[in-house]
C-alpha cells in the first residue's frame, strides 16, 4: 500500500470534510474524499471539535465513525477536543467503540481549552480546571484498561465500574495533546502520547513552541521514546493568490471569526511558493504534518500529493 512520506521520514495526514457552510452535508463528498486520500497514501484523516462553531460542522466522533466504514487503513484522529466539555465515562465508551469500529485506528486529541466562559454551558465552572483535566485523562486510561474501576475524587465517584468492549489498541488509545502555553506544554510531555501543533499558529511561532516541547520532553526523560510530534497546516495550492486569499479569509471569518488570521496562519500560493514556505517546517523533522485545505478539498489533496510532497 502506497504511503506518502516527506523525505522518507515524515508521515502525511489530511483534514476530513467536516464543514458545510453553503449547503446540506454532502455524504458523497465525504466518501469520495476519504477513499481518494487513502488511495493517494495519506496515513491519517483528522477532524476538529467545535460545538458552538457558526460554520456548520459535523460532530467529530460521529464523522469518524462514518469514516471508519469508508476506509480500511488510514488512521482516524480528532485534533483536538476540549476535554473539560466531556464527561470522561461517556467519552471513554465512545472512544473505545470508535476504536473497535475502525479496527484500532483511532487517535484522541485533547486540550484544556481557553474559553472558560463556555464551561457553564456544560454544567460546571472553571474551578480546579487543571486537576479536572488531569484526572479525566487518568480516568479514561483506567476505564480503557481495567476490568473494574474504583475512582473517587471531588469530580467523579466510580465503584466497580467497567466499560466493554475495551479499545482494540493496547494498552490504550493514544492521546495526543494540543497546547501552546508553557504549563500546557509541560503537561503534554508528562501525560501525553503525542502532540499536535495548532493550525492557527504560523510556522515561526510553532518552531518556538516546538523548541520548548522538545526541552520539556528531555526534562521528563522521554527522549528516544515514541512520542509523535505533528502540526496542522492550513494550506492552499493555487496560482491565483487573490482568489485563494478571499476563500481563505472567508473560511477563517466563519470558523474563527477572524478573517485576517487566515492570511497569517495559512500557507498558500503557487507550487514553488508553498514549497518555499513549508521547507522550514520540514527541516524540523516532525513525525507527521497534517494538511488542512479549506476549499476544493479533493483537488487540493491531489495537488499536495502530486506536486508538493515529492518536492519537499
N, C-alpha and C positions, 0 to 999 in steps of 0.2 A: 504494500500500500504506500502510495506516494506521501511523503511528509515534507511540508515546507519548513526550511531552516534558513536562518540568516548566518552566513559564514560557518555553516556546519555545526553551529552551537545553539543559537537562539531559536526556540520554538516560536511559532506564529499563531496567534489567536485572532478572532474576529467577533465583532458585536453581532448579535442576532437581531432580526427585525422585531421591534418591540413597540414602536411608537407610530401611531397612525393619525396624524393631525388633520388630514384633509378628507378623511372618509372612514368607512367601516373597516374593521380589522380584516386584512387580506390574508386568509389562510393559505391561498395559493402561493403568495409571495414568500411566506414563512417556509413552506415546504420546499419550494424551488431553491431558495437561498441556502437552507441547511444542507440539502442534498448536493448543491453545487460546491459549497465551500468544503464539504467533506471530500468530494472528489478531487478538488484542487490541492488538497493536502494540508489545509488548516488543521491544527491539532486541538483547538478548543473554540467553543462558541459561548458568548457571555451575555448576560442580561444585567440590568440595573434595577435599583429599588427606588421607587418614587410614589408613595401612596397619595400624596397631595399634588402631584405634578399637574399643571394646567394643560400640558401637552399630553393628550390621551395615550396611556401606555398600559400594556398588559402586565398583570402581576408576574413577577419573575419566576416563582415556583411553578405556577400554572403553565407558563410558556415553556419552561424546561421539561416539564412532564410531557408536553406535546412534542417537544424537540426530541425527546428520548425515543419516541415512536417513529420519528422521521429519519433517524440516523442510527449507525451501528458502532462507530469507532470514536468519533470526536468527543472530547471531554466537554462537560456542560457546567458552567460556573455562573455564580452571581457575584458581582463586584460593585458595591457591597451593600448588604442590608444594614440598616440602623438597628443593631441588635436590641437595644432597650425597647424598641417598639414591639417586640415579640415576646410572648410567653415561652420560656425555654422548653417546657414539656411538650407543648404542641409543635414547636419548632423542631425538636428532636424527632418527633414522629413524622412530620412532613419530610424532613431531610432524609431520614432513613428510608422512607417509602420511595422518594425520588432516586436515591442511590440504587435501590433494588430495581426499579423500573428502567433505569439507564444501564444496568449491568455493571455498576460500580464506577460510574464516570463522573460523579457529581463533586464539585468543589464549592464550599460555602465561604463566601467572603463576608467579613463583618467589620463594622466600625462603631464607635461610640456615638457619633453624630454631634453636630454643633448646634442644632436647632432646639434648644431646651424648651422653647415656648410651645413646641408640639407635644411634649410629654403628657400634659393633661388630657389630650385627645385620646390617649391610650390608657387612661385610668390611673396615672401615677404622676408624681412630681420628680424634680431632678435631684432630690436629696440622696446622697450616697450613690451617685450615679456610677462612679468608677467601681466601687465594690459590687454594685449590682451587675455591672458589665462583666467583671472578672468571675463572679460567682456563676453567672449564666454560662460562661464558657466551660467552667468546671462541671456544671450540671449536665450540659449537653454531652460531654465526653463520658460521664458516668452512665447516662441513660443509653448511650450507644454501645457500651462495652460490658456492663454488669447485668447479671441476671435479675438481681433485685437491688433497688437503690433506696438507701436511707439518707436523707439530706434535709438538714434543718438549719435555717438562719432567719433573719428578720424579713426575708422576702418570700421564701418558699419552705413548705414543710411536707416532705415526702416520706412515707413509711412503707417499705416493702413494695415499691412501685417498679414496674418494668414496662418497656415498650418492645413490641415484636411486630414484624421481623426487625432484627438489627440491620445496620448498614451492611452491604456486601463487602465494602472495603474494610480491611483490617489493618491496624487496630481500630481506626476511626475514619470518618470522613475528614479530609484535610480542611482546616480552617485557615484561610488567608486573611490577613488584616489589611485594612486601608487606614492610613494615618499620615499626618504631616507634622503635628506639634511634637516637641521633644518627649513629653511624658507618654504620648500615644505611641511614638516610635519605640521607646523603651519597652512598653507593654507588648508591642508586636513581637519584638525579639525574644521576650520572655515567655509568651504564651502562644504565639502563632506557629503555623506550619508553613507559612509563605507570606508574600507581601505583594500588593498591587498598588502602584502609584496612581494618583488621581489624574484623570484626563484633563481636568481644569488647570493643572499646573503645566507651565511650559517646560521645555527640556532643561533649560538652565536652572530653573527653580528645582526641578526634580533631581538634578545632579547634586544639589546641596543636601536635599533630603536623603539621597542615596548614600552620600558620604557619611552622614550621621548614622544611618541604618547599619551600614557595614561596621562602623565603630562599635555600636551597641551590640551587634552580633558577636563581635570579638570579645567584648567585655563579658558576655554571657557564656563564652566558651563554645559558641555554636558555629564557628568557622569550620569548614570542611565537612559539615553535615548537610543533609538535604533540607534546604530552605529556599524554595524558588522565589526569585525576585523578578517582578514584572512591572509593566506600566501600560495603562490605557493611553492611546494616542488618537485623538480626533484627527481625521485626515481627509483630504480630497485631492485626487489626482485629476487636474483639469487645466487645459491650456487657456481657458477663458477665465482669467483670475477675477475679473469683475463679476461675472455671473456666479462663480464659486463663492466669492465674498458675500454676495447678497443671500445666497442659500444658507451659508453657514451662520450668518448673523440672524437670519430669521429663525433657524432652529434653536440657537442659543437663547434668543429672546423668549421663545416659547417654553423651553425646558428649564433654563437657569434664570430667566427674567433679566438677562444681561447680554445684549447683542454684541457689545464691544469685547466681551470675554471670548467670543468665538474667534476673533482675529488674533487675540493674544495666545490662545491655547492651541489652535488648530494648525497643523502642518498642511499647507496647501500650495498648489501651483502646478507648473509643468513637471514632467517626469524628472528632469535634471534638478529643478528647484526642490522637489520633495526629497530626492536622494541626498542633496546637499544638507537640507535641514535635519534629516534623520541620522546622518553619519555620526554626530557627536553622541547620540543615544546608543547607536550600535556599538560604538567604541567602548561603551561601559560593560559590554559582555553580559547582558542580562540573560536570565533563563528563558524569558518569554516577553514578547511585545504583542500587545493586543490592539489591533487597529479598529477604529470606530468611525466608519463613514457615516454621514448623516443624510445623504441623499444618493439616489441611484445605487442602491446597496449591492446588488449583484454585479453590476458593471464595475463598481469600484473594487469589489473583491477580486474580480478578474484582472483588472489593471494592476493591482498590487502584486498579485501572484506572478503575472507575466512580465511586467515592465519595471517593477521596483525592487522586489525582494531578491531576484537573481543578481542585481547590480549593487546590492549593499555589501 
